[in-house]
Amino acid sequence: MREIEHPSVFIKKELTDSIRAVALESESLRKLHPDQLSIIHQEKWFSMFVPKIYGGLEFSLPEGVKIEEALSCADGSTGWVVTLCSGAAWFVGFLNKELSDEVFSDVNVCFAGSGAPTGTAQLTKNGYKVSGYWKYASGSLHATVFTANCVLINEGKTVLQEDGVSVIQSFLFKKDEVQIHATWKSMGMMATGSHDFEVKNITIPQNRSFFIDAKHAIIKNTFYRYPFRQLAAVTLTANLSGMAIRFLDLCGILFNERNERNQYTESQGLIRFQKLEKAMKALQYHRQSFYEALETSWSICDSGKTIPAEQLGQVSECSYQLATASRNMVDELYPYCGLIATNLDLEINRVWRNFHTATQHSMFTDIP
């Protein structure tokens, strides 16, 4: 099995240092710090999966996931916002070309939104009349556009598919059409600005609606053939992995400092270092399996072939295993850190809070 490097190698050290240096201040701001946002725009990370014709980086999925893991290792809130917003920008592959030209004319374009179908879209003669309320739009305070899912309504009745299931369509809203509600008051991920948003009886044209499905892709390249379920799983899992690795790194620093000051007995120090080494090896094993499954599936998709169900299942399983291992390793080591790890101003506490807030995403809450 090929060894996967520490996440820190995937972005420049000076960028990591700058992002991390203002992470505590970004918590008090309850949004990304201007320095962090400046770096994101400079590096075009919000558009890492956007085609070059729209000014994006056009990264492959494995390339992007490594950047997301590295950013989460630098600072959980920064990594999470980049992951969710760059993931939403992936929808460019399904947007009307004229709309994409308009949206990406802004060099600092940032997508935010929600996948929950908690809105309604009433068909009209020239488009749709939309109302809805959506929760947890990470990056909402920096977004230039919002995307959301709605149940389709025609003449007062829900439109149904042949199997009787409601038709769900995705919609794009401009910033000035959206009302943001300051609802994000979590113990961690404070700077993600994952607030709720709402639209009330707005009328939008037909070209603001789209379907997230390979057969509806406007742009024909590998990314828009890769299944969204696995795409979401690998990008979010990389965030947990990045934060878990940073937590283990900080445990190593803490254990060494206390050991050098003779604050541990020989047996106490031995237990801590043994547990840390075991955790690092376990996490590295699951990272390697994760990236191997991801890169294999991407290679198949990039060749123009359909990814076999068995391989997609492997991607999902390895994501699950890495997320679970990350959670287990952090939880096992935290009790050995002492009271210092409860200090809200210290990075080790911030990483712990960010990590456990991220694990409550619906992608992870069904893990046995």
SVG drawing of the C-alpha trace seen along z (x, -y; Angstrom):
<svg xmlns="http://www.w3.org/2000/svg" viewBox="-54 -42 67 47">
<polyline fill="none" stroke="black" stroke-width="0.4" points="0.0,0.0 1.4,-3.4 2.3,-5.7 0.3,-9.0 2.2,-12.0 1.2,-14.2 -1.5,-16.7 0.9,-19.6 2.8,-18.8 -0.1,-19.7 -0.1,-23.4 2.7,-25.9 3.9,-26.2 3.6,-30.0 -0.1,-29.7 -0.8,-27.2 1.0,-29.4 -1.0,-32.5 -4.3,-30.7 -3.5,-29.2 -2.2,-32.5 -5.6,-34.2 -7.8,-31.1 -8.5,-32.2 -9.5,-35.7 -11.7,-34.3 -13.7,-32.5 -14.4,-35.9 -15.4,-37.3 -17.6,-34.2 -16.6,-34.2 -13.4,-33.6 -10.7,-36.2 -10.0,-38.6 -6.5,-37.2 -7.9,-33.7 -10.4,-34.8 -7.7,-36.7 -5.6,-33.5 -8.6,-31.5 -9.3,-33.9 -5.6,-34.2 -5.3,-30.4 -8.8,-30.1 -9.7,-27.3 -13.4,-28.2 -13.1,-27.3 -10.8,-24.3 -13.4,-22.1 -14.5,-24.7 -13.4,-24.4 -10.6,-26.7 -12.9,-28.3 -14.6,-29.9 -11.4,-30.8 -11.3,-27.7 -8.4,-25.4 -10.1,-22.3 -8.5,-20.0 -9.2,-16.3 -11.1,-15.0 -8.1,-13.4 -6.1,-16.6 -8.9,-18.7 -9.5,-16.2 -5.8,-16.5 -6.0,-20.3 -9.2,-20.1 -7.5,-17.7 -4.5,-20.0 -6.7,-23.1 -8.6,-21.3 -5.3,-20.3 -4.4,-24.0 -7.7,-25.2 -11.0,-23.3 -13.3,-26.2 -11.2,-27.3 -11.1,-23.7 -14.8,-23.2 -15.9,-26.5 -13.6,-25.7 -14.9,-22.2 -18.6,-23.1 -18.3,-26.1 -16.0,-24.5 -18.4,-21.5 -21.3,-23.7 -19.4,-25.4 -19.1,-22.0 -22.8,-22.6 -21.4,-24.8 -21.3,-21.6 -25.1,-21.5 -25.9,-25.2 -27.1,-27.0 -24.1,-28.4 -25.4,-31.9 -26.0,-31.8 -22.5,-30.4 -21.0,-33.2 -22.8,-35.7 -22.0,-34.0 -18.3,-33.5 -17.8,-37.0 -17.1,-37.7 -13.5,-36.6 -14.3,-36.1 -17.4,-33.9 -18.4,-31.8 -21.3,-29.3 -23.1,-28.4 -26.3,-26.4 -28.2,-23.4 -29.1,-20.0 -32.2,-19.6 -35.5,-19.9 -37.1,-22.4 -38.4,-24.8 -41.1,-24.8 -41.0,-26.0 -44.3,-26.8 -44.2,-26.6 -45.1,-29.8 -45.4,-30.9 -41.9,-32.2 -40.1,-30.4 -40.7,-29.6 -42.0,-31.3 -39.9,-30.0 -40.1,-30.1 -38.1,-28.1 -36.0,-28.0 -32.7,-26.1 -30.4,-25.3 -26.6,-25.3 -25.3,-27.1 -21.5,-27.0 -19.8,-30.1 -23.0,-32.0 -21.3,-35.3 -18.9,-35.1 -21.3,-33.7 -22.1,-35.5 -24.7,-33.0 -26.8,-30.3 -28.1,-26.9 -31.0,-25.0 -33.3,-22.1 -37.1,-22.6 -40.2,-20.4 -41.7,-21.2 -45.4,-22.4 -47.7,-22.8 -51.2,-24.3 -51.1,-23.8 -50.1,-20.1 -46.8,-18.4 -45.3,-17.1 -44.5,-13.4 -42.2,-11.1 -43.5,-7.8 -42.7,-6.0 -44.8,-8.5 -41.8,-10.3 -41.9,-14.1 -39.8,-15.8 -36.9,-17.7 -35.1,-20.5 -32.1,-22.6 -32.1,-26.3 -29.6,-29.2 -30.3,-32.4 -28.4,-35.7 -27.1,-37.1 -29.6,-40.0 -32.5,-37.6 -31.6,-35.7 -32.2,-36.6 -29.5,-35.2 -30.6,-34.3 -27.8,-34.5 -28.5,-31.0 -25.1,-29.5 -24.1,-29.3 -22.1,-26.1 -19.3,-25.2 -17.0,-24.6 -16.6,-25.6 -17.5,-29.0 -16.0,-30.8 -17.8,-28.8 -20.8,-31.1 -23.1,-28.1 -26.3,-30.2 -29.8,-29.4 -31.1,-31.3 -34.5,-32.0 -36.2,-33.2 -39.8,-34.5 -42.0,-34.3 -39.3,-35.3 -39.8,-34.9 -36.8,-33.5 -36.3,-32.5 -36.2,-29.0 -32.4,-29.0 -31.9,-29.3 -33.1,-25.7 -30.9,-22.6 -30.8,-18.8 -27.7,-17.3 -27.4,-14.2 -24.8,-13.0 -27.3,-12.8 -28.2,-16.5 -24.6,-17.7 -23.9,-20.7 -20.2,-20.4 -19.0,-17.0 -15.9,-16.0 -15.0,-13.5 -16.1,-15.5 -19.7,-15.6 -19.9,-11.9 -18.5,-11.1 -21.4,-10.2 -22.3,-13.0 -22.9,-10.6 -19.2,-9.5 -18.0,-13.0 -19.7,-14.3 -18.4,-11.4 -14.7,-11.8 -14.6,-15.6 -16.3,-15.7 -14.3,-12.7 -11.0,-14.5 -12.0,-17.3 -12.3,-14.9 -9.0,-13.3 -7.2,-16.6 -8.5,-17.8 -7.7,-14.4 -4.2,-14.5 -3.7,-18.0 -5.1,-16.9 -2.6,-14.0 0.3,-16.3 -0.7,-18.7 -0.9,-15.7 2.6,-14.8 3.8,-18.3 2.0,-18.4 3.2,-15.0 6.8,-15.8 6.7,-19.2 5.3,-17.6 7.7,-14.7 10.7,-17.1 9.4,-18.9 9.2,-15.6 5.5,-15.9 4.9,-12.2 6.1,-9.2 7.9,-6.7 4.8,-4.6 2.5,-7.6 4.7,-8.8 5.0,-5.4 1.2,-4.9 0.7,-8.2 3.4,-7.7 2.3,-4.2 -1.3,-5.3 -0.2,-8.2 1.9,-5.9 -0.9,-3.4 -3.3,-6.1 -1.0,-7.6 -0.4,-4.2 -4.2,-3.4 -5.1,-6.7 -2.3,-6.4 -3.5,-2.9 -7.1,-4.2 -5.9,-7.3 -3.9,-5.1 -6.9,-2.8 -9.1,-5.9 -6.9,-7.5 -6.3,-4.2 -10.1,-3.7 -10.6,-7.3 -7.8,-7.3 -8.9,-4.0 -12.5,-5.1 -11.4,-8.4 -9.1,-6.7 -11.9,-4.5 -14.3,-7.5 -11.5,-9.5 -11.1,-6.7 -14.7,-7.2 -16.0,-4.0 -18.7,-3.6 -17.4,-3.0 -18.5,0.5 -20.9,0.5 -18.3,2.6 -15.7,-0.1 -18.1,-2.8 -19.0,-0.7 -15.3,-0.6 -15.0,-4.4 -18.0,-4.7 -16.6,-2.0 -13.2,-3.5 -14.7,-6.9 -16.7,-5.4 -13.6,-3.6 -11.5,-6.7 -14.2,-8.9 -14.7,-6.3 -11.0,-5.9 -10.6,-9.6 -13.3,-9.9 -12.0,-7.0 -8.4,-8.2 -9.3,-11.7 -11.7,-10.4 -9.1,-8.0 -6.3,-10.5 -8.2,-13.5 -8.5,-12.2 -4.7,-12.0 -4.2,-15.7 -5.2,-17.1 -6.9,-20.4 -4.8,-22.4 -6.8,-20.9 -10.0,-22.5 -8.6,-26.1 -10.8,-27.8 -7.9,-30.0 -5.5,-27.1 -5.4,-25.4 -5.7,-21.9 -9.1,-22.8 -10.2,-24.6 -9.3,-21.6 -11.2,-19.3 -14.3,-21.5 -14.1,-21.9 -13.7,-18.1 -16.6,-17.2 -18.9,-19.8 -18.0,-18.5 -18.8,-14.9 -22.4,-16.0 -22.9,-16.5 -25.6,-14.2 -23.0,-12.4 -21.5,-11.0 -24.3,-10.8 -25.4,-7.4 -22.0,-5.8 -22.6,-2.8"/>
</svg>
